Amino acid sequence: MGCIFCKEFPEKEKAPHGEVETGWHLGQEFWGYGYATEAAKAVANFGFEKDPALERLMAVVYTENTASRRVAEKIGMKHLGKMDWYYGVPLEVYELIRPG
């Protein structure tokens, strides 16, 4: 079916140290049913509940992946702009600030 995760950004020169990334990957046969949105929201809520020090979650999305960009927006993430240092390709960066 796919996966969803929360993990620290990998150690790279331009990486935002101490930041936590969330992301989602689904098999194509599961696209369009809202699974990614539901799972991403649940994982974000879980992360904020379990880690009181977690102030924000980040997501990086391929520019052309409009469905994943929409998932980020649906769970309340704010678009911060573009970057290219993570995988060496242009990516859109999103953040979700701890509710409250």
C-alpha positions as CSV (number, residue, x, y, z in Angstrom):
1,M,0.0,0.0,0.0
2,G,2.6,2.5,1.0
3,C,4.2,4.3,4.0
4,I,4.2,7.4,6.0
5,F,7.0,8.6,8.3
6,C,8.4,11.2,10.6
7,K,12.2,11.4,10.9
8,E,15.0,13.9,11.4
9,F,16.3,15.5,8.3
10,P,19.4,13.8,7.1
11,E,22.7,15.4,8.0
12,K,23.7,17.5,5.1
13,E,25.5,20.8,4.8
14,K,22.3,22.9,4.2
15,A,19.9,20.8,6.2
16,P,17.9,22.5,9.0
17,H,19.5,20.7,12.0
18,G,17.1,19.3,14.5
19,E,14.1,19.6,12.1
20,V,11.7,16.7,11.7
21,E,10.4,15.7,8.3
22,T,7.1,13.9,7.5
23,G,6.4,12.3,4.2
24,W,4.1,9.8,2.5
25,H,4.4,7.3,-0.4
26,L,1.5,5.4,-1.7
27,G,1.2,2.8,-4.5
28,Q,-0.6,4.2,-7.5
29,E,-3.6,1.9,-7.1
30,F,-4.3,3.7,-3.7
31,W,-4.2,7.3,-5.1
32,G,-7.3,9.4,-4.9
33,Y,-9.0,7.9,-1.9
34,G,-7.8,10.3,0.7
35,Y,-5.5,7.7,2.4
36,A,-2.4,9.9,2.3
37,T,-4.2,12.9,3.8
38,E,-5.8,10.8,6.6
39,A,-2.5,9.1,7.4
40,A,-0.4,12.3,7.2
41,K,-2.8,14.1,9.6
42,A,-2.7,11.2,12.0
43,V,1.1,11.0,12.0
44,A,1.4,14.7,12.5
45,N,-1.0,14.7,15.4
46,F,0.8,11.7,16.9
47,G,4.2,13.4,16.6
48,F,3.0,16.6,18.3
49,E,1.3,14.6,21.1
50,K,4.2,12.3,21.8
51,D,7.0,14.9,21.6
52,P,6.4,18.1,23.6
53,A,9.6,19.6,22.2
54,L,8.5,19.2,18.6
55,E,7.5,22.7,17.4
56,R,7.1,22.0,13.7
57,L,7.1,19.3,11.0
58,M,8.6,19.9,7.6
59,A,7.7,18.2,4.3
60,V,9.5,18.3,0.9
61,V,7.6,17.5,-2.2
62,Y,8.6,17.2,-5.9
63,T,7.4,20.3,-7.6
64,E,5.4,18.4,-10.2
65,N,3.7,16.1,-7.6
66,T,0.6,18.2,-7.3
67,A,-1.3,15.5,-5.4
68,S,1.4,15.4,-2.6
69,R,1.4,19.2,-2.5
70,R,-2.3,19.1,-2.0
71,V,-2.0,16.6,0.8
72,A,0.5,18.9,2.6
73,E,-2.0,21.8,2.2
74,K,-5.0,19.7,3.3
75,I,-3.3,18.9,6.6
76,G,-2.6,22.6,7.2
77,M,1.0,22.8,6.1
78,K,2.2,26.2,4.8
79,H,4.3,26.5,1.6
80,L,7.7,28.0,2.4
81,G,9.2,28.0,-1.1
82,K,11.6,25.9,-3.1
83,M,15.0,24.3,-2.4
84,D,17.3,21.9,-4.3
85,W,19.8,20.7,-1.7
86,Y,18.0,17.7,-0.3
87,Y,17.9,15.2,-3.2
88,G,19.7,17.4,-5.7
89,V,16.4,18.2,-7.5
90,P,13.9,21.1,-7.1
91,L,11.5,20.5,-4.2
92,E,8.8,22.4,-2.6
93,V,9.1,22.9,1.2
94,Y,6.2,22.9,3.6
95,E,5.9,23.4,7.4
96,L,3.3,22.6,10.0
97,I,3.5,24.5,13.2
98,R,2.4,22.8,16.5
99,P,-1.2,23.6,17.0
100,G,-2.2,25.6,20.0
